[in-house]
Amino acid sequence: MSELRTLLADTTTKVLGDIRDTSLEASWKRITDAGLANVLANEESGGFGGTWEDVLIVVKACGYFATPAPLPEAILATHLAQAAGVALTDGMVTICANATGKIDGTRFTGTLRGVPWGRNASHIVALIEGTLLVASRADAQIEEHQNPAAEPRDTLRFEGAKVETARAEADMLPALALLRTGQIAGALDHALELSVGYTRERQQFGRPLAQFQAIQQQLAVLAEETAAAGMAAAASFKAMDRGDADFEIAAAKLRSNRAARTATGIAHQVHGAMGFTAEYSLHHLTRRLWAWQTEGGNERFWGERLGTLVAARGSKAFWGDLVARNE
């Protein structure tokens, strides 16, 4: 790991570890002061000038700490806006991967659904048919919703609202899937850590749970699923730096969703009733893992997308394509 990447990792861990029990406003100020949302922004604009592999460091930490703020979304929003030449004002910015409506010049009439922290953000970045738009939350009628982890996933409706627009070569859904893949990997790391620690400390029949063969087997499966999700995330973020990551994102989100489903069950099984208590941190991770499995596309969606990509190339090309993508 380079010196700059080590610095980024240390800063991210320090900031996100310290804000777990603070208000959203205070948390966002710490995140902003550390410049974490600008990890992809170029140095000329005051950013880190990092790569997608640098983004993975931040996004995994968001998953590990169950960060209650739209930091992954802000990283993507800032990147898309800068790439399209649109300046963002100061404030909390988020994204929408489910936007419908009509853009008429600089006016937008439509609906943004499932907006992470939509009620709190100052601006929302969305894509509609190759056009990037930046809308102000102040111009929206807001319906408040939340995912199973109680994270805001709001619906914002606009009627003739003034927006910033630009042509954009991007697809929001795969980008959101990429972010959730990284967060899943981080949350699984923490769930595994908690599970191993708990079974070493908790005793039954005079010895630690970790000494029982059945528990050891379950922890081994949990470790396997965690490693698989981590490798899938690493491959997909690395592919983003190459510029063609459709295959890797589809495979990573599919594999990560499966890992999350298996791992959450095991983590709660080895914890017993303790894992469900409000005071214990496991449920903060597992509820997010349940939610993130569907955000950015579920297993069926990405399985079909992956199959379509492979079928389009033909069976004879599959092995060669797979090997080439991992060189």
C-alpha positions as CSV (number, residue, x, y, z in Angstrom):
1,M,0.0,0.0,0.0
2,S,1.4,3.4,-1.0
3,E,2.0,6.1,1.6
4,L,-1.0,8.2,0.3
5,R,-3.3,5.2,0.4
6,T,-2.1,4.4,3.9
7,L,-2.9,7.9,5.0
8,L,-6.3,7.7,3.4
9,A,-7.1,4.5,5.2
10,D,-5.9,5.8,8.6
11,T,-7.9,9.0,8.2
12,T,-11.0,7.2,7.1
13,T,-10.8,4.8,10.0
14,K,-10.3,7.6,12.5
15,V,-13.1,9.8,11.2
16,L,-15.7,7.1,10.7
17,G,-14.8,5.4,13.9
18,D,-15.3,8.6,15.9
19,I,-18.7,9.6,14.4
20,R,-20.7,6.5,15.1
21,D,-22.6,8.0,17.9
22,T,-22.8,11.6,16.8
23,S,-25.6,13.5,15.0
24,L,-25.8,13.5,11.2
25,E,-24.9,17.2,11.1
26,A,-21.8,16.8,13.2
27,S,-20.8,13.6,11.4
28,W,-21.1,15.3,8.0
29,K,-18.9,18.2,9.2
30,R,-16.2,15.7,10.2
31,I,-16.5,13.9,6.8
32,T,-16.3,17.2,4.9
33,D,-13.4,18.5,6.9
34,A,-11.5,15.4,6.1
35,G,-12.3,15.6,2.4
36,L,-13.5,12.0,2.2
37,A,-16.3,12.8,-0.3
38,N,-13.7,14.2,-2.7
39,V,-11.5,11.0,-2.9
40,L,-12.1,10.9,-6.7
41,A,-12.1,14.6,-7.3
42,N,-8.9,15.9,-9.0
43,E,-6.3,17.8,-7.0
44,E,-6.9,21.0,-8.9
45,S,-10.4,21.2,-7.3
46,G,-9.1,20.3,-3.9
47,G,-9.7,16.6,-4.1
48,F,-7.6,13.6,-3.3
49,G,-7.1,12.7,-7.0
50,G,-7.6,9.0,-6.1
51,T,-8.7,5.9,-8.0
52,W,-11.6,3.6,-7.6
53,E,-9.3,1.3,-5.5
54,D,-8.9,4.3,-3.2
55,V,-12.7,4.6,-3.1
56,L,-13.0,1.0,-2.0
57,I,-11.0,1.9,1.2
58,V,-13.5,4.5,2.1
59,V,-16.6,2.5,1.1
60,K,-15.5,-0.6,2.9
61,A,-15.0,1.5,6.0
62,C,-18.5,2.9,5.7
63,G,-19.8,-0.7,5.7
64,Y,-17.5,-1.8,8.6
65,F,-18.6,1.1,10.8
66,A,-22.3,1.1,9.6
67,T,-21.8,4.8,8.9
68,P,-25.1,6.6,9.2
69,A,-24.4,9.2,6.4
70,P,-24.4,9.2,2.6
71,L,-20.6,9.2,2.1
72,P,-20.5,6.6,-0.6
73,E,-23.2,8.4,-2.5
74,A,-21.5,11.7,-2.1
75,I,-18.3,10.3,-3.6
76,L,-20.2,9.1,-6.6
77,A,-22.2,12.3,-6.9
78,T,-19.1,14.5,-6.8
79,H,-17.3,12.3,-9.4
80,L,-20.2,12.3,-11.8
81,A,-20.8,16.1,-11.5
82,Q,-17.1,16.9,-12.0
83,A,-16.9,14.5,-15.0
84,A,-19.9,16.3,-16.6
85,G,-18.5,19.8,-15.8
86,V,-21.2,20.7,-13.3
87,A,-20.2,22.5,-10.1
88,L,-21.7,21.4,-6.9
89,T,-22.4,23.9,-4.1
90,D,-21.3,23.2,-0.5
91,G,-23.6,20.9,1.5
92,M,-24.5,17.2,1.7
93,V,-25.0,15.7,-1.8
94,T,-26.5,12.3,-2.6
95,I,-27.6,10.3,-5.7
96,C,-30.7,8.8,-7.2
97,A,-30.6,5.6,-9.2
98,N,-34.4,5.6,-9.9
99,A,-35.3,8.8,-11.6
100,T,-38.2,9.4,-13.9
101,G,-39.6,12.5,-15.5
102,K,-38.9,15.2,-18.1
103,I,-36.2,17.8,-18.5
104,D,-37.2,20.9,-20.3
105,G,-34.1,23.1,-20.7
106,T,-33.2,23.8,-17.1
107,R,-36.5,22.7,-15.6
108,F,-37.3,19.3,-14.3
109,T,-40.7,17.7,-13.6
110,G,-40.5,14.2,-12.3
111,T,-39.8,11.9,-9.4
112,L,-36.7,10.7,-7.7
113,R,-37.3,7.5,-5.7
114,G,-35.2,5.7,-3.1
115,V,-33.0,8.7,-2.5
116,P,-30.5,8.0,0.3
117,W,-30.8,10.7,3.0
118,G,-33.0,12.7,0.5
119,R,-34.6,14.6,3.4
120,N,-31.2,15.7,4.6
121,A,-29.2,16.4,1.4
122,S,-28.9,19.8,-0.1
123,H,-28.7,18.5,-3.6
124,I,-29.4,15.2,-5.5
125,V,-27.5,14.0,-8.6
126,A,-29.5,11.8,-11.0
127,L,-29.3,10.5,-14.5
128,I,-32.2,10.5,-17.0
129,E,-31.6,9.2,-20.6
130,G,-28.0,10.4,-20.8
131,T,-28.6,13.7,-19.0
132,L,-27.1,14.4,-15.6
133,L,-29.2,16.7,-13.4
134,V,-28.5,18.3,-10.1
135,A,-31.7,19.2,-8.2
136,S,-32.1,21.1,-5.0
137,R,-33.9,19.3,-2.2
138,A,-35.5,22.6,-1.3
139,D,-37.6,22.4,-4.5
140,A,-39.0,19.0,-3.8
141,Q,-42.1,17.6,-2.1
142,I,-40.7,14.8,0.1
143,E,-42.2,11.5,1.1
144,E,-40.1,10.0,3.8
145,H,-39.2,6.3,3.6
146,Q,-36.5,4.1,5.0
147,N,-34.9,0.7,4.3
148,P,-34.8,-2.2,6.9
149,A,-31.8,-0.6,8.6
150,A,-33.8,2.7,9.1
151,E,-31.6,4.5,6.6
152,P,-33.6,7.2,4.8
153,R,-34.6,6.2,1.3
154,D,-37.0,9.0,0.4
155,T,-39.1,9.9,-2.6
156,L,-38.7,13.5,-4.0
157,R,-41.2,15.0,-6.4
158,F,-40.4,18.0,-8.5
159,E,-42.7,20.3,-10.6
160,G,-40.9,22.6,-13.0
161,A,-37.9,22.9,-10.6
162,K,-34.8,24.6,-11.8
163,V,-31.9,22.2,-12.2
164,E,-28.4,22.1,-13.4
165,T,-28.0,19.7,-16.4
166,A,-25.2,18.3,-18.6
167,R,-24.7,15.4,-21.0
168,A,-23.2,12.4,-19.2
169,E,-21.8,9.0,-20.3
170,A,-22.8,7.0,-17.2
171,D,-25.2,4.5,-15.8
172,M,-26.2,5.1,-12.2
173,L,-27.5,1.6,-11.3
174,P,-24.2,-0.3,-11.8
175,A,-22.4,2.5,-10.0
176,L,-24.8,2.1,-7.0
177,A,-24.3,-1.6,-7.1
178,L,-20.5,-1.1,-7.0
179,L,-20.9,1.0,-3.9
180,R,-23.1,-1.5,-2.1
181,T,-20.7,-4.3,-3.0
182,G,-17.9,-2.4,-1.2
183,Q,-20.1,-1.7,1.8
184,I,-21.2,-5.3,2.0
185,A,-17.6,-6.4,2.1
186,G,-16.8,-4.0,5.0
187,A,-19.9,-5.0,7.0
188,L,-19.1,-8.7,6.6
189,D,-15.5,-8.0,7.9
190,H,-17.0,-6.5,11.0
191,A,-19.7,-9.2,11.4
192,L,-17.0,-11.9,11.2
193,E,-14.8,-10.1,13.7
194,L,-17.7,-9.8,16.2
195,S,-18.7,-13.5,15.7
196,V,-15.2,-14.8,16.3
197,G,-14.7,-12.5,19.4
198,Y,-18.1,-13.5,20.9
199,T,-17.6,-17.2,20.5
200,R,-14.1,-17.0,22.1
201,E,-15.5,-15.2,25.1
202,R,-18.9,-16.9,25.6
203,Q,-18.7,-20.2,27.4
204,Q,-21.1,-23.2,27.4
205,F,-20.6,-26.4,29.5
206,G,-17.4,-24.9,30.9
207,R,-15.6,-24.1,27.6
208,P,-15.7,-21.3,25.0
209,L,-18.2,-21.7,22.1
210,A,-15.3,-21.4,19.7
211,Q,-14.1,-24.8,20.8
212,F,-17.2,-26.6,19.7
213,Q,-16.8,-28.3,16.3
214,A,-20.2,-27.1,15.0
215,I,-19.4,-23.5,15.8
216,Q,-16.0,-23.8,14.2
217,Q,-17.6,-25.1,11.0
218,Q,-20.1,-22.2,11.0
219,L,-17.3,-19.7,11.5
220,A,-15.3,-21.2,8.7
221,V,-18.2,-20.8,6.3
222,L,-18.7,-17.2,7.5
223,A,-15.0,-16.5,6.9
224,E,-15.3,-18.0,3.4
225,E,-18.3,-15.9,2.5
226,T,-16.5,-12.8,3.9
227,A,-13.4,-13.5,1.8
228,A,-15.4,-14.1,-1.3
229,A,-17.3,-10.8,-1.0
230,G,-14.1,-9.0,-0.3
231,M,-12.3,-10.4,-3.4
232,A,-15.4,-9.7,-5.5
233,A,-15.4,-6.1,-4.4
234,A,-11.7,-5.6,-5.0
235,A,-12.0,-7.0,-8.5
236,S,-14.9,-4.8,-9.4
237,F,-13.3,-1.6,-8.1
238,K,-10.1,-2.4,-9.8
239,A,-12.0,-3.0,-13.1
240,M,-13.6,0.5,-12.7
241,D,-10.1,2.0,-13.0
242,R,-9.7,0.1,-16.3
243,G,-12.9,1.7,-17.6
244,D,-14.9,-1.4,-18.4
245,A,-16.4,-3.0,-15.3
246,D,-19.9,-4.2,-16.4
247,F,-18.9,-7.9,-16.1
248,E,-17.1,-7.5,-12.7
249,I,-19.8,-5.4,-11.2
250,A,-22.5,-7.9,-12.2
251,A,-20.5,-10.8,-10.8
252,A,-19.5,-8.9,-7.6
253,K,-23.0,-7.8,-6.7
254,L,-24.4,-11.3,-7.4
255,R,-21.7,-12.9,-5.2
256,S,-21.8,-10.3,-2.5
257,N,-25.6,-10.6,-2.2
258,R,-25.3,-14.3,-1.7
259,A,-22.5,-13.9,0.8
260,A,-24.6,-11.4,2.8
261,R,-27.6,-13.7,3.0
262,T,-25.5,-16.6,4.2
263,A,-23.3,-14.7,6.5
264,T,-26.1,-12.8,8.3
265,G,-27.7,-16.1,9.2
266,I,-24.6,-17.6,10.6
267,A,-23.6,-14.5,12.5
268,H,-26.9,-14.4,14.3
269,Q,-26.9,-18.2,14.9
270,V,-23.5,-18.1,16.7
271,H,-24.5,-15.1,18.7
272,G,-27.9,-16.5,19.8
273,A,-30.2,-13.9,21.4
274,M,-27.3,-11.5,22.0
275,G,-27.2,-10.6,18.3
276,F,-30.7,-9.2,18.3
277,T,-30.3,-6.9,21.3
278,A,-30.4,-3.2,20.6
279,E,-27.3,-2.5,22.7
280,Y,-25.1,-4.9,20.7
281,S,-23.7,-3.7,17.4
282,L,-24.3,-6.8,15.2
283,H,-27.8,-5.8,14.2
284,H,-26.5,-2.5,12.9
285,L,-24.5,-4.5,10.4
286,T,-26.9,-7.3,9.5
287,R,-29.9,-5.0,9.0
288,R,-27.8,-3.0,6.5
289,L,-26.6,-6.2,4.8
290,W,-30.3,-7.3,4.4
291,A,-31.1,-3.9,2.9
292,W,-28.1,-3.6,0.6
293,Q,-28.8,-7.0,-1.0
294,T,-31.7,-5.4,-2.9
295,E,-30.3,-1.9,-3.4
296,G,-28.5,-1.6,-6.7
297,G,-30.1,-4.8,-8.0
298,N,-30.9,-8.2,-6.4
299,E,-29.5,-11.6,-7.3
300,R,-32.0,-12.2,-10.0
301,F,-31.3,-8.9,-11.7
302,W,-27.6,-9.3,-11.8
303,G,-27.8,-13.0,-12.6
304,E,-29.8,-12.1,-15.7
305,R,-27.4,-9.2,-16.5
306,L,-24.4,-11.4,-16.2
307,G,-26.0,-14.2,-18.3
308,T,-26.8,-11.6,-21.0
309,L,-23.3,-10.4,-21.1
310,V,-21.9,-13.9,-21.4
311,A,-24.5,-15.0,-24.0
312,A,-23.8,-12.0,-26.2
313,R,-20.2,-13.0,-26.6
314,G,-20.9,-16.7,-27.0
315,S,-19.8,-19.8,-25.1
316,K,-16.5,-20.2,-27.1
317,A,-15.4,-16.7,-25.9
318,F,-16.3,-17.1,-22.3
319,W,-13.1,-18.7,-20.9
320,G,-10.8,-16.4,-22.9
321,D,-12.7,-13.4,-21.8
322,L,-12.7,-14.5,-18.2
323,V,-8.9,-15.1,-18.2
324,A,-8.2,-11.8,-20.0
325,R,-10.2,-9.8,-17.4
326,N,-8.0,-11.1,-14.6
327,E,-4.6,-10.6,-16.2
